Every structure is written in C-alpha cells, then in structure tokens.
C-alpha cells in the first residue's frame, strides 16, 4: 500500500500480473488489472462482493462490538491470493511479535517466488512453489525448522487450494490434523485464504489481552473461544472487529485498562 493505492502481484495461468486498487472520496473502490481473472482475484482479496450488513445489524447494540461496528462499519478483512500463503502466514504468525512474523513472511515470499519486474513485488507463493524447497532452505531464511517441515510436508502432500471446495469445519479439521497447526492457524486459513467468516481466531494474542483486560486476570488462549462464541457464524469477522476495536479504544473496558485514540471512521465500499 503506497499513497492510498494497493498494488498486488497475482498468479494468472502461470504468469504474474499486476493489479491495483484505490478508494475514491465517495467510498467507491476502483480496480485496475491486466486481465479479467486478475480483477476477480482482486475483488476476492478486498472482499468487495461480501455483504456483511447482517453482521453490522445484528451486533449494533452488542456490549462489546456495538461502538466498533458503527465506527468501523466499512472495514473488511484483507485476504491472501493463495491458500498456501495463508498457511505460511499462520506458521510465521506463531511468533509472539506480529511485526517480526509479518517481516519473516515477506522474506520467505521474496526468497521463494519470482519478482514482478520493476515493481518491487513478488508473486504469491503457491503450494507447488513452496514444495520445491527443502525445509532446511526455509530455515536458512528464518522459519523455525519444525514449522518449515510442516509447511513443506503439507504443500507436498496435497494442494491447499482444494480446501476452497470444502465446508469451513471440514477444511479446519484437515488443517488441524497437521502437527504444529491448531484452531488459530485453521481460522487464519479460513478467514484470509478461503474468505469464510465463521471460524473465530481462538487464541489470538490480541484477543487474549482483550479478554484479560475485561476480566482483570490473565486468561489462557483457549478461553477466547468463550469470547467469540456469541458471534456464531460471524466469529471470524467478529475477531477482526474486536481486535481493531481494542487497539483503538472502542471496546468498553474497566477504567484501569489502557486505551488508544480511535481512528477516522471507515467508509462503506459499495460492492
């Protein structure tokens, strides 16, 4: 993202294409790509065709989410171009430091995928791309040996893109069968790779901090399932709104809890 323009390298029929998107002052989103397939991928990445009006209506008076749904009502979850990249993100994200985790993800993408000449962008990693590398090579660029072995094993055993055809519960169960991947990792894949809203980010560190602030005690990651349970089929999107609301001081907390100033209101982006 630079100067309000999102630039994204996409894989289309084996070639790498550039796509861009930006939001006009009236809230509409404009897209630019080299092919119709790239445009469709970009629409998916930005969740432009997802109608979350029901989520906003249902939880407008929710004691935790109500203010956030009104202030950030145009917010959508940015997705990844490939399911393989969300697996990589989930494994990198097991680091406590989010900034370090994201930097590691980008380092691995740059080390394993071809660049899009002159743009500074690289193609999103596919399963076939990641499967070509030995775990030791991924370890060299910073991924923990056990996580590197998990990623390569998955990408060599089946194509994660096939998860798109499965119900969320089945896809999540398939991911959680893998050593080193649990409910949080499967939720990342469902939310950012498959575009599903029904798998909450149970165990996310930000939700742990939020729940600890609400209860005035340290909570365990598994306890965040109770925080997300009321949101049902919207638990994934609720996770995102809860985390953003907590970050910007929009969640009602005890007086002793630390809060930050809220951001400008997110605008609606027509589908």
Buried (B, 14 or more C-beta within 10 A) or exposed (E): EEEEEBBBBBBBEEEBBBBEBBBEEEEEBEBBBBBEBBBBBBBBBBBBEBEBEEBBEBBEEBEBBBBBBBBBBBBBBEBBBBBBBBBBBBBBBBBEEEEEBBBBBEBBBEBBBEEBEEEEBBBBBBBEBBBEBEBEBBBEBBBBEBBBBBBBBBBEEEBBBEBEEEEBEEBBEBBBEBEBBBBBBBBBBBBBBBBBBBBBBBBBBBBBBBBBBBEEEEBEBEBBBEBBEBBEBBBBBBBBBBBBBBBBBBBEBEEEBEBEEBBEEBBBBEE
